[in-house]
Amino acid sequence: MAILGGSAVRKAAHQQHQHGADQRSLGHGPPYTHHAPKFEPDDPSCVQVFMRRVTLVLALLPTLLIAQHCGYDFSSIIVVRPHAAEDSAVIHGLRITLLDSNNVPVVHHGAPWSLFHRNERPPFCGYIRYKGPFNPYFPFAGDNYVLVVPSNFRTEKMKVLVQDERDAGPLNKRRDQWPLRYKQVVVPLTAFDSYQLCGVYDEEVYPPMDGRPNFAPVDIILVPR
């Protein structure tokens, strides 16, 4: 048997390697995975659509994160301050109702909407807040009457009805000691009388916002009966 020289051995090895590559290309050998094939989309517009969607998600991400941590998402507040003409103190014990464009109490999803209530800070015992049926407290609203509504309420088409239905007191109480009673009044609202709550509901001062006047309660002057 003839002995091959060095050049002949290298030539034979090269031919064997080439033959193996041909067999792999025909599916007779293990797949060649050293270099993964590049993805080339048939339609470049698919990539453009994908990139637009990614950009939109990234742009909305901060808003989504804030919404997940806000207890008053999509909620706003209406603040009113009823007082006598010669006195700036808020009158306690009034019945204040939100009216729709037909001058009837607002009904939302088949149920009457809540009445306004005084914005009162829940009592504390040391550093522990009492647990009980207390209404939410909004520091920036002071001691006024407040009402939380959905942000999509069209307040420019709504009104506020203020009624003094306070009890005159026991029958044996002298008339001159009865509380001064006030006439009923209806006050129209504007689009700027509703303030968003998300992110600011616990602020001591409502922050200024672009495109609208600074926070101010609806001023309602009552006249004695």
N, CA and C atoms as a LAMMPS dump frame, in Angstrom:
ITEM: TIMESTEP
0
ITEM: NUMBER OF ATOMS
675
ITEM: BOX BOUNDS ff ff ff
-5.0000000000000000e+02 5.0000000000000000e+02
-5.0000000000000000e+02 5.0000000000000000e+02
-5.0000000000000000e+02 5.0000000000000000e+02
ITEM: ATOMS id mol type element x y z
1 1 1 N 0.861 -1.194 0
2 1 2 C 0 0 0
3 1 3 C 0.888 1.232 0
4 2 1 N 0.514 2.199 -0.884
5 2 2 C 1.359 3.392 -1.033
6 2 3 C 1.156 4.337 0.131
7 3 1 N 2.245 4.967 0.508
8 3 2 C 2.215 5.94 1.596
9 3 3 C 2.113 7.338 0.996
10 4 1 N 1.111 8.081 1.433
11 4 2 C 0.874 9.416 0.886
12 4 3 C 1.798 10.426 1.548
13 5 1 N 2.233 11.356 0.758
14 5 2 C 3.046 12.439 1.296
15 5 3 C 2.204 13.45 2.044
16 6 1 N 2.867 14.449 2.641
17 6 2 C 2.17 15.461 3.446
18 6 3 C 1.16 16.25 2.642
19 7 1 N 1.525 16.672 1.429
20 7 2 C 0.607 17.474 0.61
21 7 3 C -0.589 16.657 0.197
22 8 1 N -0.337 15.357 -0.075
23 8 2 C -1.457 14.491 -0.47
24 8 3 C -2.412 14.291 0.687
25 9 1 N -1.904 14.176 1.936
26 9 2 C -2.767 14.004 3.112
27 9 3 C -3.644 15.234 3.32
28 10 1 N -3.024 16.428 3.183
29 10 2 C -3.796 17.655 3.367
30 10 3 C -4.879 17.783 2.31
31 11 1 N -4.568 17.383 1.061
32 11 2 C -5.541 17.461 -0.025
33 11 3 C -6.698 16.517 0.251
34 12 1 N -6.389 15.309 0.72
35 12 2 C -7.441 14.338 1.006
36 12 3 C -8.33 14.817 2.151
37 13 1 N -7.742 15.444 3.179
38 13 2 C -8.52 15.957 4.3
39 13 3 C -9.449 17.077 3.871
40 14 1 N -8.951 17.944 2.964
41 14 2 C -9.779 19.033 2.463
42 14 3 C -10.962 18.508 1.68
43 15 1 N -10.702 17.469 0.85
44 15 2 C -11.793 16.904 0.075
45 15 3 C -12.836 16.262 0.989
46 16 1 N -12.38 15.59 2.067
47 16 2 C -13.317 14.971 3.009
48 16 3 C -14.161 16.025 3.727
49 17 1 N -13.558 17.164 4.116
50 17 2 C -14.276 18.245 4.784
51 17 3 C -15.325 18.852 3.861
52 18 1 N -14.941 19.015 2.589
53 18 2 C -15.878 19.567 1.621
54 18 3 C -17.029 18.621 1.382
55 19 1 N -16.743 17.327 1.37
56 19 2 C -17.781 16.331 1.166
57 19 3 C -18.768 16.335 2.339
58 20 1 N -18.267 16.525 3.603
59 20 2 C -19.142 16.587 4.775
60 20 3 C -20.061 17.797 4.743
61 21 1 N -19.497 18.933 4.277
62 21 2 C -20.308 20.134 4.173
63 21 3 C -21.424 19.957 3.17
64 22 1 N -21.079 19.244 2.034
65 22 2 C -22.109 18.989 1.029
66 22 3 C -23.194 18.095 1.58
67 23 1 N -22.809 17.087 2.379
68 23 2 C -23.795 16.185 2.963
69 23 3 C -24.712 16.933 3.94
70 24 1 N -24.141 17.86 4.753
71 24 2 C -24.966 18.62 5.681
72 24 3 C -25.946 19.497 4.945
73 25 1 N -25.487 20.078 3.807
74 25 2 C -26.385 20.927 3.045
75 25 3 C -27.521 20.14 2.435
76 26 1 N -27.336 18.82 2.226
77 26 2 C -28.377 17.967 1.672
78 26 3 C -29.226 17.332 2.762
79 27 1 N -28.962 17.666 4.058
80 27 2 C -29.752 17.132 5.151
81 27 3 C -29.274 15.805 5.662
82 28 1 N -28.047 15.362 5.316
83 28 2 C -27.542 14.078 5.779
84 28 3 C -26.611 14.207 6.977
85 29 1 N -26.432 15.342 7.514
86 29 2 C -25.53 15.519 8.653
87 29 3 C -26.138 16.461 9.676
88 30 1 N -25.456 16.673 10.776
89 30 2 C -25.973 17.585 11.792
90 30 3 C -26.063 19.01 11.273
91 31 1 N -27.059 19.782 11.721
92 31 2 C -27.204 21.157 11.196
93 31 3 C -26.01 22.024 11.559
94 32 1 N -25.715 22.888 10.66
95 32 2 C -24.587 23.794 10.863
96 32 3 C -25.122 25.046 11.563
97 33 1 N -24.709 25.271 12.792
98 33 2 C -25.274 26.358 13.603
99 33 3 C -24.236 27.358 14.057
100 34 1 N -23.114 27.38 13.459
101 34 2 C -22.07 28.31 13.902
102 34 3 C -22.498 29.754 13.675
103 35 1 N -23.151 30.02 12.566
104 35 2 C -23.633 31.364 12.251
105 35 3 C -25.13 31.294 12.042
106 36 1 N -25.925 31.979 12.972
107 36 2 C -27.366 31.965 12.831
108 36 3 C -27.784 32.838 11.66
109 37 1 N -28.805 32.429 10.93
110 37 2 C -29.253 33.239 9.79
111 37 3 C -29.862 34.559 10.281
112 38 1 N -29.672 35.608 9.544
113 38 2 C -30.206 36.918 9.88
114 38 3 C -31.674 36.993 9.461
115 39 1 N -32.498 37.704 10.389
116 39 2 C -33.901 37.88 10.058
117 39 3 C -34.057 39.094 9.174
118 40 1 N -34.641 38.887 8.031
119 40 2 C -34.86 39.972 7.094
120 40 3 C -36.336 39.993 6.747
121 41 1 N -37.136 40.929 7.291
122 41 2 C -38.57 40.945 7.028
123 41 3 C -38.849 41.215 5.568
124 42 1 N -39.909 40.55 5.077
125 42 2 C -40.285 40.743 3.681
126 42 3 C -40.843 42.149 3.456
127 43 1 N -41.577 42.704 4.485
128 43 2 C -42.199 44.015 4.34
129 43 3 C -41.617 44.973 5.377
130 44 1 N -40.858 45.985 4.968
131 44 2 C -40.263 46.921 5.944
132 44 3 C -41.31 47.664 6.756
133 45 1 N -42.55 47.786 6.249
134 45 2 C -43.587 48.505 6.994
135 45 3 C -43.938 47.793 8.292
136 46 1 N -43.73 46.459 8.358
137 46 2 C -43.997 45.727 9.601
138 46 3 C -43.094 46.235 10.727
139 47 1 N -41.842 46.483 10.381
140 47 2 C -40.903 46.999 11.378
141 47 3 C -41.326 48.388 11.832
142 48 1 N -41.795 49.217 10.918
143 48 2 C -42.232 50.562 11.274
144 48 3 C -43.423 50.522 12.214
145 49 1 N -44.385 49.642 11.956
146 49 2 C -45.552 49.517 12.83
147 49 3 C -45.123 49.052 14.217
148 50 1 N -44.216 48.078 14.25
149 50 2 C -43.737 47.558 15.527
150 50 3 C -43.042 48.642 16.342
151 51 1 N -42.206 49.435 15.675
152 51 2 C -41.476 50.487 16.374
153 51 3 C -42.429 51.567 16.885
154 52 1 N -43.5 51.873 16.124
155 52 2 C -44.465 52.865 16.587
156 52 3 C -45.18 52.388 17.85
157 53 1 N -45.491 51.096 17.874
158 53 2 C -46.16 50.556 19.056
159 53 3 C -45.246 50.581 20.277
160 54 1 N -43.991 50.252 20.075
161 54 2 C -43.044 50.287 21.189
162 54 3 C -42.896 51.714 21.705
163 55 1 N -42.803 52.681 20.805
164 55 2 C -42.668 54.079 21.2
165 55 3 C -43.888 54.544 21.983
166 56 1 N -45.093 54.14 21.55
167 56 2 C -46.318 54.523 22.249
168 56 3 C -46.353 53.95 23.66
169 57 1 N -45.969 52.694 23.81
170 57 2 C -45.962 52.068 25.133
171 57 3 C -44.984 52.779 26.057
172 58 1 N -43.797 53.112 25.544
173 58 2 C -42.809 53.803 26.364
174 58 3 C -43.288 55.193 26.763
175 59 1 N -44.018 55.858 25.853
176 59 2 C -44.52 57.193 26.164
177 59 3 C -45.603 57.156 27.226
178 60 1 N -46.43 56.118 27.229
179 60 2 C -47.526 56.008 28.187
180 60 3 C -47.109 55.358 29.499
181 61 1 N -45.916 54.813 29.562
182 61 2 C -45.493 54.081 30.751
183 61 3 C -45.536 54.922 32.019
184 62 1 N -45.026 56.181 32.035
185 62 2 C -45.117 56.965 33.278
186 62 3 C -46.555 57.186 33.721
187 63 1 N -47.467 57.459 32.761
188 63 2 C -48.867 57.665 33.11
189 63 3 C -49.482 56.416 33.69
190 64 1 N -49.162 55.266 33.11
191 64 2 C -49.701 54.008 33.601
192 64 3 C -49.205 53.713 35.006
193 65 1 N -47.941 54.014 35.272
194 65 2 C -47.381 53.759 36.596
195 65 3 C -48.037 54.651 37.639
196 66 1 N -48.291 55.928 37.281
197 66 2 C -48.941 56.837 38.212
198 66 3 C -50.372 56.385 38.49
199 67 1 N -51.075 55.976 37.417
200 67 2 C -52.466 55.563 37.577
201 67 3 C -52.582 54.358 38.491
202 68 1 N -51.61 53.481 38.48
203 68 2 C -51.68 52.288 39.298
204 68 3 C -51.517 52.612 40.779
205 69 1 N -50.966 53.76 41.118
206 69 2 C -50.703 54.094 42.509
207 69 3 C -51.576 55.24 42.999
208 70 1 N -52.658 55.597 42.258
209 70 2 C -53.503 56.729 42.62
210 70 3 C -54.864 56.22 43.068
211 71 1 N -55.259 56.617 44.299
212 71 2 C -56.548 56.193 44.806
213 71 3 C -57.721 56.957 44.224
214 72 1 N -57.447 58.097 43.558
215 72 2 C -58.505 58.917 42.974
216 72 3 C -58.316 59.05 41.468
217 73 1 N -57.975 57.947 40.831
218 73 2 C -57.811 57.96 39.384
219 73 3 C -59.145 58.273 38.714
220 74 1 N -59.134 59.209 37.766
221 74 2 C -60.33 59.623 37.024
222 74 3 C -61.396 60.232 37.946
223 75 1 N -60.972 60.843 39.052
224 75 2 C -61.901 61.496 39.972
225 75 3 C -61.522 62.961 40.135
226 76 1 N -62.55 63.783 40.359
227 76 2 C -62.349 65.215 40.587
228 76 3 C -63.16 65.626 41.8
229 77 1 N -62.952 66.863 42.24
230 77 2 C -63.646 67.362 43.432
231 77 3 C -64.245 68.73 43.135
232 78 1 N -65.44 68.948 43.678
233 78 2 C -66.098 70.256 43.625
234 78 3 C -66.131 70.786 45.05
235 79 1 N -65.68 72.006 45.241
236 79 2 C -65.599 72.607 46.574
237 79 3 C -66.448 73.875 46.579
238 80 1 N -67.37 73.99 47.55
239 80 2 C -68.233 75.172 47.649
240 80 3 C -68.124 75.747 49.057
241 81 1 N -68.312 77.072 49.14
242 81 2 C -68.221 77.769 50.434
243 81 3 C -69.471 78.632 50.624
244 82 1 N -70.498 78.096 51.284
245 82 2 C -71.701 78.888 51.559
246 82 3 C -71.543 79.701 52.849
247 83 1 N -71.87 80.975 52.78
248 83 2 C -71.726 81.846 53.95
249 83 3 C -72.697 83.009 53.824
250 84 1 N -72.905 83.72 54.934
251 84 2 C -73.781 84.886 54.924
252 84 3 C -73.075 86.068 54.28
253 85 1 N -73.86 87.056 53.909
254 85 2 C -73.307 88.201 53.183
255 85 3 C -72.293 88.962 54.013
256 86 1 N -72.529 89.099 55.296
257 86 2 C -71.65 89.886 56.162
258 86 3 C -70.73 89.008 56.997
259 87 1 N -70.644 87.729 56.678
260 87 2 C -69.843 86.81 57.482
261 87 3 C -69.195 85.784 56.536
262 88 1 N -67.866 85.631 56.628
263 88 2 C -67.154 84.701 55.756
264 88 3 C -67.124 83.275 56.297
265 89 1 N -67.642 83.059 57.524
266 89 2 C -67.624 81.725 58.115
267 89 3 C -68.581 80.798 57.375
268 90 1 N -68.156 79.561 57.191
269 90 2 C -68.99 78.573 56.511
270 90 3 C -70.162 78.194 57.411
271 91 1 N -71.357 78.135 56.837
272 91 2 C -72.564 77.779 57.586
273 91 3 C -72.663 76.266 57.65
274 92 1 N -72.779 75.754 58.85
275 92 2 C -72.798 74.312 59.06
276 92 3 C -74.215 73.76 58.96
277 93 1 N -74.319 72.496 58.562
278 93 2 C -75.598 71.793 58.578
279 93 3 C -76.477 72.008 57.381
280 94 1 N -75.96 72.51 56.279
281 94 2 C -76.767 72.747 55.085
282 94 3 C -76.877 71.473 54.24
283 95 1 N -77.924 71.42 53.453
284 95 2 C -78.118 70.334 52.492
285 95 3 C -77.759 70.886 51.108
286 96 1 N -76.693 70.33 50.508
287 96 2 C -76.204 70.84 49.223
288 96 3 C -76.21 69.69 48.221
289 97 1 N -76.916 69.904 47.104
290 97 2 C -77.149 68.859 46.115
291 97 3 C -76.601 69.298 44.758
292 98 1 N -76.013 68.367 44.035
293 98 2 C -75.543 68.626 42.677
294 98 3 C -76.684 68.35 41.706
295 99 1 N -77.033 69.35 40.88
296 99 2 C -78.12 69.239 39.914
297 99 3 C -77.561 69.082 38.502
298 100 1 N -78.297 68.369 37.661
299 100 2 C -77.882 68.209 36.269
300 100 3 C -78.44 69.343 35.422
301 101 1 N -78.344 69.204 34.106
302 101 2 C -78.781 70.268 33.199
303 101 3 C -80.292 70.471 33.205
304 102 1 N -81.032 69.502 33.749
305 102 2 C -82.488 69.618 33.855
306 102 3 C -82.938 70.092 35.23
307 103 1 N -81.985 70.537 36.045
308 103 2 C -82.268 71.058 37.387
309 103 3 C -82.863 69.999 38.32
310 104 1 N -82.46 68.758 38.139
311 104 2 C -82.85 67.686 39.047
312 104 3 C -81.568 67.059 39.595
313 105 1 N -81.646 66.425 40.781
314 105 2 C -80.436 65.811 41.355
315 105 3 C -79.784 64.827 40.395
316 106 1 N -78.452 64.852 40.342
317 106 2 C -77.695 64.02 39.412
318 106 3 C -77.894 62.546 39.75
319 107 1 N -78.15 61.765 38.708
320 107 2 C -78.244 60.312 38.821
321 107 3 C -77.152 59.723 37.943
322 108 1 N -76.34 58.842 38.52
323 108 2 C -75.21 58.243 37.799
324 108 3 C -75.343 56.727 37.851
325 109 1 N -75.423 56.103 36.659
326 109 2 C -75.599 54.645 36.576
327 109 3 C -76.821 54.182 37.366
328 110 1 N -77.903 54.958 37.291
329 110 2 C -79.153 54.562 37.908
330 110 3 C -79.283 54.852 39.385
331 111 1 N -78.285 55.457 40.002
332 111 2 C -78.318 55.73 41.439
333 111 3 C -78.105 57.224 41.692
334 112 1 N -78.823 57.81 42.673
335 112 2 C -78.614 59.235 42.992
336 112 3 C -77.186 59.469 43.477
337 113 1 N -76.623 60.589 43.039
338 113 2 C -75.266 60.911 43.467
339 113 3 C -75.281 61.453 44.89
340 114 1 N -74.143 61.373 45.556
341 114 2 C -74.047 61.773 46.96
342 114 3 C -74.266 63.271 47.122
343 115 1 N -74.598 63.674 48.359
344 115 2 C -74.692 65.08 48.709
345 115 3 C -73.309 65.612 49.068
346 116 1 N -73.156 66.928 49.029
347 116 2 C -71.934 67.554 49.53
348 116 3 C -71.831 67.316 51.041
349 117 1 N -70.617 67.259 51.547
350 117 2 C -70.399 67.126 52.984
351 117 3 C -69.267 68.059 53.411
352 118 1 N -69.264 68.4 54.697
353 118 2 C -68.196 69.252 55.208
354 118 3 C -66.875 68.509 55.149
355 119 1 N -65.842 69.234 54.791
356 119 2 C -64.499 68.66 54.73
357 119 3 C -63.884 68.749 56.12
358 120 1 N -64.059 67.704 56.897
359 120 2 C -63.613 67.703 58.288
360 120 3 C -62.522 66.674 58.496
361 121 1 N -61.489 67.081 59.212
362 121 2 C -60.381 66.175 59.495
363 121 3 C -60.823 65.132 60.53
364 122 1 N -60.616 63.839 60.245
365 122 2 C -60.988 62.807 61.222
366 122 3 C -60.235 63.003 62.528
367 123 1 N -60.853 62.662 63.663
368 123 2 C -60.19 62.864 64.962
369 123 3 C -59.011 61.931 65.147
370 124 1 N -58.065 62.378 65.967
371 124 2 C -56.885 61.593 66.284
372 124 3 C -56.851 61.277 67.767
373 125 1 N -56.249 60.165 68.106
374 125 2 C -55.97 59.83 69.503
375 125 3 C -54.46 59.625 69.602
376 126 1 N -53.749 60.658 69.978
377 126 2 C -52.291 60.599 69.937
378 126 3 C -51.85 60.585 68.477
379 127 1 N -51.149 59.513 68.1
380 127 2 C -50.699 59.372 66.72
381 127 3 C -51.569 58.388 65.948
382 128 1 N -52.677 57.948 66.562
383 128 2 C -53.531 56.944 65.938
384 128 3 C -54.825 57.611 65.499
385 129 1 N -55.203 57.422 64.249
386 129 2 C -56.45 57.972 63.743
387 129 3 C -57.598 57.024 64.105
388 130 1 N -58.675 57.618 64.621
389 130 2 C -59.833 56.799 64.942
390 130 3 C -60.375 56.144 63.674
391 131 1 N -60.804 54.912 63.812
392 131 2 C -61.445 54.228 62.702
393 131 3 C -62.955 54.406 62.829
394 132 1 N -63.592 54.732 61.741
395 132 2 C -65.023 54.939 61.773
396 132 3 C -65.527 55.403 60.425
397 133 1 N -66.807 55.71 60.336
398 133 2 C -67.412 56.113 59.051
399 133 3 C -67.142 57.573 58.72
400 134 1 N -65.866 57.95 58.648
401 134 2 C -65.518 59.332 58.348
402 134 3 C -65.359 59.513 56.84
403 135 1 N -65.774 60.698 56.377
404 135 2 C -65.582 61.02 54.965
405 135 3 C -64.111 61.323 54.697
406 136 1 N -63.67 61.144 53.451
407 136 2 C -62.277 61.491 53.113
408 136 3 C -62.005 62.972 53.385
409 137 1 N -60.8 63.254 53.794
410 137 2 C -60.408 64.628 54.104
411 137 3 C -59.39 65.108 53.081
412 138 1 N -59.612 66.325 52.56
413 138 2 C -58.733 66.921 51.56
414 138 3 C -58.175 68.218 52.138
415 139 1 N -56.909 68.232 52.532
416 139 2 C -56.351 69.393 53.242
417 139 3 C -56.516 70.718 52.505
418 140 1 N -56.354 70.715 51.195
419 140 2 C -56.396 71.979 50.443
420 140 3 C -57.799 72.592 50.426
421 141 1 N -58.838 71.792 50.723
422 141 2 C -60.223 72.269 50.632
423 141 3 C -60.685 73.006 51.88
424 142 1 N -59.856 73.042 52.924
425 142 2 C -60.215 73.772 54.134
426 142 3 C -61.454 73.214 54.798
427 143 1 N -62.282 74.113 55.364
428 143 2 C -63.487 73.685 56.08
429 143 3 C -64.743 73.819 55.222
430 144 1 N -64.596 73.804 53.926
431 144 2 C -65.713 73.976 53.007
432 144 3 C -66.481 72.668 52.806
433 145 1 N -67.516 72.72 51.984
434 145 2 C -68.249 71.527 51.573
435 145 3 C -67.598 70.965 50.314
436 146 1 N -67.499 69.655 50.226
437 146 2 C -66.833 69.014 49.09
438 146 3 C -67.688 67.877 48.545
439 147 1 N -67.437 67.555 47.285
440 147 2 C -68.102 66.421 46.633
441 147 3 C -67.15 65.85 45.592
442 148 1 N -66.875 64.551 45.678
443 148 2 C -66.025 63.865 44.705
444 148 3 C -66.912 63.346 43.574
445 149 1 N -66.52 63.641 42.344
446 149 2 C -67.302 63.256 41.169
447 149 3 C -66.364 62.653 40.125
448 150 1 N -66.896 61.914 39.159
449 150 2 C -66.053 61.447 38.051
450 150 3 C -65.517 62.623 37.243
451 151 1 N -64.329 62.48 36.725
452 151 2 C -63.702 63.58 35.988
453 151 3 C -64.424 63.906 34.686
454 152 1 N -65.257 62.99 34.207
455 152 2 C -65.956 63.259 32.948
456 152 3 C -67.299 63.957 33.16
457 153 1 N -67.621 64.359 34.388
458 153 2 C -68.84 65.135 34.625
459 153 3 C -68.705 66.498 33.953
460 154 1 N -69.737 66.904 33.227
461 154 2 C -69.741 68.208 32.544
462 154 3 C -70.276 69.247 33.527
463 155 1 N -69.416 69.744 34.392
464 155 2 C -69.872 70.666 35.431
465 155 3 C -70.384 71.985 34.863
466 156 1 N -69.962 72.35 33.649
467 156 2 C -70.459 73.597 33.069
468 156 3 C -71.953 73.526 32.761
469 157 1 N -72.531 72.319 32.784
470 157 2 C -73.964 72.154 32.566
471 157 3 C -74.695 71.814 33.871
472 158 1 N -74.014 71.932 34.988
473 158 2 C -74.596 71.553 36.271
474 158 3 C -74.754 72.768 37.181
475 159 1 N -75.514 72.547 38.254
476 159 2 C -75.757 73.599 39.245
477 159 3 C -75.646 73.003 40.643
478 160 1 N -75.594 73.884 41.634
479 160 2 C -75.559 73.473 43.028
480 160 3 C -76.784 74.05 43.724
481 161 1 N -77.533 73.179 44.392
482 161 2 C -78.715 73.59 45.152
483 161 3 C -78.355 73.6 46.635
484 162 1 N -78.514 74.764 47.273
485 162 2 C -78.212 74.909 48.694
486 162 3 C -79.525 75.122 49.439
487 163 1 N -79.794 74.255 50.437
488 163 2 C -81.023 74.331 51.226
489 163 3 C -80.682 74.323 52.71
490 164 1 N -81.394 75.159 53.453
491 164 2 C -81.226 75.204 54.904
492 164 3 C -82.4 74.454 55.523
493 165 1 N -82.182 73.203 55.886
494 165 2 C -83.231 72.369 56.477
495 165 3 C -82.914 72.032 57.935
496 166 1 N -82.153 72.868 58.576
497 166 2 C -81.769 72.612 59.959
498 166 3 C -82.98 72.687 60.885
499 167 1 N -82.966 71.833 61.886
500 167 2 C -84.043 71.805 62.87
501 167 3 C -84.009 73.084 63.702
502 168 1 N -85.187 73.619 63.978
503 168 2 C -85.264 74.847 64.775
504 168 3 C -84.957 74.597 66.234
505 169 1 N -84.949 73.357 66.663
506 169 2 C -84.649 73.053 68.047
507 169 3 C -85.878 72.595 68.801
508 170 1 N -85.737 72.282 70.086
509 170 2 C -86.881 71.831 70.901
510 170 3 C -87.986 72.881 70.95
511 171 1 N -89.218 72.418 71.154
512 171 2 C -90.355 73.332 71.181
513 171 3 C -90.272 74.313 72.339
514 172 1 N -89.6 73.912 73.408
515 172 2 C -89.526 74.79 74.567
516 172 3 C -88.355 75.776 74.483
517 173 1 N -87.641 75.745 73.34
518 173 2 C -86.518 76.669 73.175
519 173 3 C -87.043 77.999 72.646
520 174 1 N -86.566 79.085 73.205
521 174 2 C -87.026 80.404 72.794
522 174 3 C -86.706 80.664 71.328
523 175 1 N -87.624 81.33 70.643
524 175 2 C -87.469 81.59 69.217
525 175 3 C -86.227 82.412 68.926
526 176 1 N -85.855 83.312 69.796
527 176 2 C -84.688 84.151 69.522
528 176 3 C -83.38 83.39 69.665
529 177 1 N -83.462 82.141 70.133
530 177 2 C -82.269 81.307 70.216
531 177 3 C -82.18 80.298 69.072
532 178 1 N -83.177 80.295 68.207
533 178 2 C -83.13 79.4 67.054
534 178 3 C -82.029 79.874 66.094
535 179 1 N -81.416 78.951 65.378
536 179 2 C -80.399 79.383 64.406
537 179 3 C -81.026 80.181 63.27
538 180 1 N -80.283 81.157 62.795
539 180 2 C -80.753 81.964 61.667
540 180 3 C -80.906 81.074 60.441
541 181 1 N -82.061 81.147 59.802
542 181 2 C -82.34 80.296 58.646
543 181 3 C -82.131 81.1 57.36
544 182 1 N -81.741 80.396 56.296
545 182 2 C -81.395 81.062 55.038
546 182 3 C -82.26 80.545 53.898
547 183 1 N -82.433 81.383 52.911
548 183 2 C -83.243 81.038 51.748
549 183 3 C -82.517 80.034 50.853
550 184 1 N -83.313 79.264 50.151
551 184 2 C -82.762 78.319 49.17
552 184 3 C -82.152 79.09 48.004
553 185 1 N -81.047 78.562 47.458
554 185 2 C -80.387 79.218 46.335
555 185 3 C -79.827 78.157 45.39
556 186 1 N -79.852 78.473 44.095
557 186 2 C -79.286 77.596 43.061
558 186 3 C -78.167 78.364 42.371
559 187 1 N -76.98 77.76 42.327
560 187 2 C -75.796 78.432 41.781
561 187 3 C -75.256 77.608 40.601
562 188 1 N -75.141 78.199 39.415
563 188 2 C -74.565 77.459 38.282
564 188 3 C -73.059 77.274 38.435
565 189 1 N -72.559 76.172 37.923
566 189 2 C -71.132 75.882 37.953
567 189 3 C -70.504 76.157 36.59
568 190 1 N -69.18 76.131 36.57
569 190 2 C -68.429 76.283 35.329
570 190 3 C -67.54 75.053 35.135
571 191 1 N -66.909 74.982 33.983
572 191 2 C -66.003 73.86 33.702
573 191 3 C -64.783 73.883 34.601
574 192 1 N -64.469 75.048 35.197
575 192 2 C -63.286 75.17 36.047
576 192 3 C -63.579 74.938 37.521
577 193 1 N -64.815 74.578 37.86
578 193 2 C -65.168 74.335 39.256
579 193 3 C -64.944 72.889 39.666
580 194 1 N -64.385 72.091 38.791
581 194 2 C -64.054 70.697 39.083
582 194 3 C -62.539 70.552 39.004
583 195 1 N -61.937 69.979 40.056
584 195 2 C -60.48 69.877 40.158
585 195 3 C -60.069 68.415 40.262
586 196 1 N -59.106 68.02 39.452
587 196 2 C -58.624 66.643 39.492
588 196 3 C -57.957 66.333 40.833
589 197 1 N -58.119 65.089 41.276
590 197 2 C -57.6 64.691 42.587
591 197 3 C -56.351 63.83 42.519
592 198 1 N -56.154 63.119 41.432
593 198 2 C -55.046 62.167 41.37
594 198 3 C -53.704 62.876 41.55
595 199 1 N -52.964 62.458 42.557
596 199 2 C -51.642 63.015 42.809
597 199 3 C -51.621 64.247 43.683
598 200 1 N -52.801 64.862 43.955
599 200 2 C -52.829 66.103 44.748
600 200 3 C -53.855 66.048 45.869
601 201 1 N -54.54 64.937 46.058
602 201 2 C -55.646 64.875 47.02
603 201 3 C -55.195 65.116 48.457
604 202 1 N -53.925 64.882 48.767
605 202 2 C -53.442 65.077 50.137
606 202 3 C -52.554 66.308 50.274
607 203 1 N -52.586 67.202 49.311
608 203 2 C -51.765 68.412 49.369
609 203 3 C -52.421 69.464 50.27
610 204 1 N -51.591 70.206 50.984
611 204 2 C -52.094 71.302 51.814
612 204 3 C -52.553 72.475 50.939
613 205 1 N -51.879 72.68 49.818
614 205 2 C -52.227 73.745 48.873
615 205 3 C -52.367 73.108 47.492
616 206 1 N -53.496 73.37 46.828
617 206 2 C -53.688 72.793 45.498
618 206 3 C -52.722 73.471 44.525
619 207 1 N -51.902 72.697 43.813
620 207 2 C -50.881 73.296 42.943
621 207 3 C -51.483 73.927 41.702
622 208 1 N -50.864 74.983 41.184
623 208 2 C -51.337 75.582 39.926
624 208 3 C -51.203 74.585 38.777
625 209 1 N -52.129 74.682 37.829
626 209 2 C -52.118 73.802 36.66
627 209 3 C -52.295 74.63 35.406
628 210 1 N -51.616 74.204 34.352
629 210 2 C -51.66 74.931 33.094
630 210 3 C -53.071 74.903 32.497
631 211 1 N -53.458 76.024 31.909
632 211 2 C -54.712 76.076 31.173
633 211 3 C -55.954 76.28 32.007
634 212 1 N -55.814 76.598 33.311
635 212 2 C -56.988 76.805 34.144
636 212 3 C -56.637 77.741 35.295
637 213 1 N -57.648 78.413 35.873
638 213 2 C -57.376 79.295 37.019
639 213 3 C -56.905 78.492 38.23
640 214 1 N -56.281 79.189 39.161
641 214 2 C -55.861 78.547 40.4
642 214 3 C -57.072 78.108 41.222
643 215 1 N -56.813 77.198 42.138
644 215 2 C -57.894 76.637 42.944
645 215 3 C -58.586 77.722 43.757
646 216 1 N -59.934 77.662 43.749
647 216 2 C -60.745 78.559 44.564
648 216 3 C -62.115 77.917 44.742
649 217 1 N -62.629 77.835 45.965
650 217 2 C -63.975 77.274 46.168
651 217 3 C -65.044 78.137 45.487
652 218 1 N -66.162 77.512 45.184
653 218 2 C -67.312 78.254 44.641
654 218 3 C -67.905 79.083 45.767
655 219 1 N -67.9 80.382 45.62
656 219 2 C -68.397 81.28 46.673
657 219 3 C -69.903 81.418 46.558
658 220 1 N -70.624 81.06 47.638
659 220 2 C -72.085 81.106 47.645
660 220 3 C -72.528 81.976 48.809
661 221 1 N -73.194 83.086 48.505
662 221 2 C -73.68 84.003 49.532
663 221 3 C -75.156 83.707 49.789
664 222 1 N -75.49 83.458 51.055
665 222 2 C -76.864 83.135 51.447
666 222 3 C -77.528 84.346 52.086
667 223 1 N -78.842 84.419 51.85
668 223 2 C -79.655 85.541 52.367
669 223 3 C -80.619 84.997 53.408
670 224 1 N -80.756 85.67 54.556
671 224 2 C -81.681 85.193 55.59
672 224 3 C -83.123 85.17 55.072
673 225 1 N -83.918 84.285 55.646
674 225 2 C -85.335 84.205 55.283
675 225 3 C -86.102 85.404 55.833
